C-alpha cells in the first residue's frame, strides 16, 4: 500500500541521546511515509555538547525546546518530551509519531501511543535497549542513516561496520530474521505456498519493529533476494512480487 500524501508525522528528538549526524537520514526516511510537519528537538542548549545541533536545527527547520537540568539524578528532557508527546496525542492532529532516542525511558510513551492505534517510528543507536526497540512499530539504527564520511569519522570500531550490506550467508545465520520471514510467508501464503510480498511486509510490521535498513537494504525485496531462502515470482500485470519458501512441498 502506498502512503497517503496527507499523513502527518510528529518527530521528537532527544538530542542528549542522538547524534546530529543522523538527522538528515531520519528526515529522509520519514519522508517515505508522510510529511514531518512537527519537528521538535529537546535538550539543555546551554551545554557545550549540543553545539553541533545548532546548524542542523536551522537546516531542517527543527524547533529547539529548552529544558534545564533541574536534577542530576533525573533527565528533565525525558519528562518534557513525554508530556509534549501525550499532549499531542490527545489533539489527534497527527497520523504517526517518530521518537529519536537511545533511552529506554520512552518505552511507556511508545506503548501508550500504540494503544491509540497510532504508529510509532523509532530511531536510536545500536546501544538502544531492546524494550524500546520492540515497542516501536518500526525501529531503525541511526548508524545506518549516516553518510559514509560520518561513519569513517566515528571513533568507535563498530560504527565503521554499520551500514554495510550483510551478505546472504550472514542473513541466513540470523535465526531470528529467518524465523520472522518464514513465519510471515507461512501466515500470508495461499494454498500453493505463495505469499504476496506486500502482505508479508504488512504482517512483519504488525509483528515486530523489523526494518531492512538495519541489514543494509533499502527494500524488503532486496533482502529477500539476497537471503536466498525463497522462490520468487513476478506478476507483470500488477507489478507485484510473490515469494514461497524453498522448503515448500505440495
CORVEN-V56882 format. One record per residue. RES is the residue in one letter. SS is DSSP state (A for helix, B for strand, O for the rest). OMEGA is omega in whole degrees, -180 to 180 (NA if undefined). Layout:
# CORVEN-V56882
RES,SS,OMEGA ; RES,SS,OMEGA
This chain:
# CORVEN-V56882
X,O,178 ; X,O,-179 ; X,O,176 ; X,O,-178 ; X,O,-175 ; X,O,179 ; X,O,-178 ; X,B,-176 ; X,B,176 ; X,B,-179 ; X,B,176 ; X,B,-175 ; X,B,174 ; X,B,-173 ; X,O,176 ; X,O,-173 ; X,O,179 ; X,O,179 ; X,O,177 ; X,A,-179 ; X,A,-176 ; X,A,-169 ; X,A,180 ; X,A,178 ; X,A,179 ; X,A,179 ; X,A,-180 ; X,A,-179 ; X,A,-179 ; X,A,-180 ; X,O,176 ; X,O,-172 ; X,O,-179 ; X,O,-179 ; X,B,180 ; X,B,-173 ; X,B,173 ; X,B,-177 ; X,B,-176 ; X,B,-180 ; X,B,-174 ; X,B,177 ; X,B,175 ; X,O,-171 ; X,O,175 ; X,O,-179 ; X,O,-178 ; X,A,-175 ; X,A,178 ; X,A,-177 ; X,O,-179 ; X,O,-180 ; X,A,-171 ; X,A,180 ; X,A,-179 ; X,A,179 ; X,A,179 ; X,A,-177 ; X,A,-175 ; X,O,176 ; X,O,180 ; X,O,-179 ; X,B,178 ; X,B,177 ; X,B,-178 ; X,B,175 ; X,O,178 ; X,O,178 ; X,O,-179 ; X,O,-179 ; X,O,179 ; X,O,-178 ; X,O,-177 ; X,O,180 ; X,O,-179 ; X,A,178 ; X,A,179 ; X,A,-177 ; X,A,-179 ; X,A,177 ; X,A,180 ; X,A,-180 ; X,A,-179 ; X,A,-180 ; X,A,180 ; X,A,176 ; X,A,-180 ; X,A,178 ; X,A,-177 ; X,A,179 ; X,A,179 ; X,O,-178 ; X,O,-179 ; X,O,-178 ; X,O,-180 ; X,B,175 ; X,B,170 ; X,B,-179 ; X,B,-180 ; X,B,-179 ; X,O,173 ; X,O,-174 ; X,O,-178 ; X,A,-179 ; X,A,-178 ; X,A,-180 ; X,A,179 ; X,A,179 ; X,A,179 ; X,A,-179 ; X,A,179 ; X,A,179 ; X,A,179 ; X,A,-180 ; X,A,178 ; X,O,179 ; X,O,-179 ; X,O,-178 ; X,B,178 ; X,B,174 ; X,B,-180 ; X,B,177 ; X,B,179 ; X,B,180 ; X,O,-177 ; X,O,179 ; X,O,-178 ; X,O,179 ; X,O,-176 ; X,A,-180 ; X,A,179 ; X,A,179 ; X,A,-177 ; X,A,-178 ; X,A,-177 ; X,O,175 ; X,O,176 ; X,B,-180 ; X,B,-178 ; X,B,177 ; X,B,-178 ; X,A,178 ; X,A,-179 ; X,A,-178 ; X,A,179 ; X,O,178 ; X,O,179 ; X,A,-180 ; X,A,180 ; X,A,-179 ; X,A,-178 ; X,A,-180 ; X,A,-178 ; X,O,-180 ; X,O,-177 ; X,O,-179 ; X,O,-177 ; X,A,-177 ; X,A,176 ; X,A,-177 ; X,O,-175 ; X,O,-178 ; X,O,178 ; X,O,180 ; X,O,180 ; X,O,-179 ; X,O,178 ; X,A,180 ; X,A,179 ; X,A,179 ; X,A,-179 ; X,A,179 ; X,A,179 ; X,O,-174 ; X,A,178 ; X,A,-179 ; X,A,-180 ; X,A,180 ; X,A,179 ; X,A,-178 ; X,A,-178 ; X,A,178 ; X,A,180 ; X,A,179 ; X,A,-180 ; X,A,-176 ; X,A,-177 ; X,A,-175 ; X,O,177 ; X,O,-176 ; X,O,-179 ; X,O,176 ; X,O,-178 ; X,O,179 ; X,B,177 ; X,B,-176 ; X,A,179 ; X,A,178 ; X,A,178 ; X,A,179 ; X,A,179 ; X,A,179 ; X,A,-179 ; X,A,-179 ; X,A,178 ; X,A,-174 ; X,A,-173 ; X,O,178 ; X,O,-178 ; X,O,171 ; X,O,179 ; X,A,-180 ; X,A,-180 ; X,A,178 ; X,A,177 ; X,O,-178 ; X,O,-180 ; X,O,-176 ; X,O,177 ; X,A,-179 ; X,A,179 ; X,A,179 ; X,A,180 ; X,A,179 ; X,A,-176 ; X,A,-176 ; X,A,172 ; X,O,176 ; X,O,-173 ; X,B,169 ; X,B,-176 ; X,B,178 ; X,B,-180 ; X,B,174 ; X,B,-176 ; X,O,-179 ; X,O,-178 ; X,O,-179 ; X,O,-179 ; X,B,-179 ; X,B,177 ; X,B,-179 ; X,B,179 ; X,B,179 ; X,B,-179 ; X,O,178 ; X,O,-174 ; X,O,175 ; X,O,-177 ; X,O,NA
